[in-house]
């Protein structure tokens, strides 16, 4: 039985004052409120988030709860958080299965932890409940199989490669198709063909996110990928030191030349925490932030030097899963959630046709 003093209109009126912190609009105008129910002094409703990896989900839930609790006659509020990942609206002819968003992780040079960032972003998104794929496009140095603890493909299905799954993430890498230690001495056309096959001849299924680990540099692989399918956005990984920053700035410029939105800059190996609590800036300080500021793009996080990262990569379990409470684990989770939030904002602002119907 509903309380006559508590109406759906009253509930919507107070929820229209609750602002989604990333989109800077209220929950009602964004059509994020669903299935309002009144049962005596108890109110329940759902909030449809734009990503299951929403970094501020707790803040949104609590503000909505308190807003409705302030209504006269309401004694109990039950808020359920759901999610529907928006589609970036781009046409991807090579991918016969729908992939809503494709995110490339790049660096200007090797050895900066680009694969580590890509693997952990994918793991966080999958752990949150999203449907995630991880494409290891680093043809000459495929590390994803080792870092995800997978060594082989499954049987083919209807003439397509079936990606193995680790920690909820579908994986594809040239490392599954070559012998350990076998060098790949390929020129541009072969590289282009391989990347196209990873997109068209793999049974990815329906994905909310396809994370792509690009090879270092600004060469054939990056061009092939951007020419084959439009990307939702790119993430730049750098070290604080000047040499790394110069190379990372080239990768950033490459994304812009290819009309790929830059979601932000990540600084890896930012500092080493000493036993006495002090920090040692092994590779310099603040370089990633300076690069982001000079390029006019977001700085989305710094990752400390941490043995847990190396252990997670060698043992085939990303640090966000093997040591989630470590400094590096927390930093990488925040970075992944920030990437998901920025993709959602870009999709909605880009008019990708994302709508949520309110259910009475």
C-alpha angles and dihedrals in degrees: 000000000000125000108243090215091057112068134173088242091057091048092049091047093058093040089054086069093057109095124211099231098216098043095035092221131107124266094244098052088047089054090234096135117091142172102009112196129183119198111172107295092348125092127190131182141152129241115209108214122202092233133016086227093061106156093209100042092121092052092049092048095049095045091050091048094050092046092056094040088060091065114104112260097019113122102161133031125190114194120190118196116213131165143212116186112224122234119238089222095232121141114238109185095177092058107070091182116067115263110182100197136013119199123188122204112205144170134185093233140021128259098044097108099260094145090048090055093046094048094048094046089054092047093051093048092049093046089054090059102263123134104248139183127188119205116195100209092167091109097176097044110026108182101156096091091056094042092050096041096241125127108174146032124245124240118296120263121210091338094309131111113251112220115227117237126231123176089348093306123119109223137203127176139153083237088077091058102046135061117258110275094011109142120227109218099184133157125215100278093052091047091050091050093050093051092048090051091051087058102038104030099045122089096229095160119199113337134183091198135016108194114201123203104208123202116252119271134032104278144113098315094056092046092047092052096047091047093048100050134003113249125224091217148319136241121209119213120199143157120238094250122102097241091056092045092055091054093043090053088058091053089050091050089049091057090051093048088052092047093244113149112239108229094189152292125278121200113209127195088019097162145342117239110221125214091257091056097256121127125234116205097216096174100027129273139276098359095132092052091049091050092050092047094048091048094044095237131122122273102221104183153320126238121207126224102267132167088217090070092055092044092050092050095047094044094048096244118106114238092242085067103031097044107010094162095051118107091251093045092053092045094051092047090052090049092051092048090048091052091050092049094049091049090053092049092048092048094050095043090046092061095242091165097257112157135162118206115217112232116210 
